[in-house]
Amino acid sequence: MLEDEPTHKVKRIVVNQGQRLSLQTHEKRDEMWYILEGTALVTTGDHNDLLGPSSVVKIPRGVKHRIK
């Protein structure tokens, strides 16, 4: 964990090539993802987007999401 404050948390998550996070949803928080390097296939709701470095993904609470 890089930062853990009452108002926010900052984590660095590395997804290795060919791997993905589980499809998940959060009812009590929004998330923002910043793609720092490589290419990511991001699923939010029913949408899939192929994103590269400097991309920002806003995920509202209650929306299913994952990254590959």
Secondary structure, DSSP 8 states (H G I E B T S, - for coil): --EE-SS-EE------TT-----B--SS--EEEE--SS-EEEEETTEEEEE-TT-EEEE-TT--EEE-
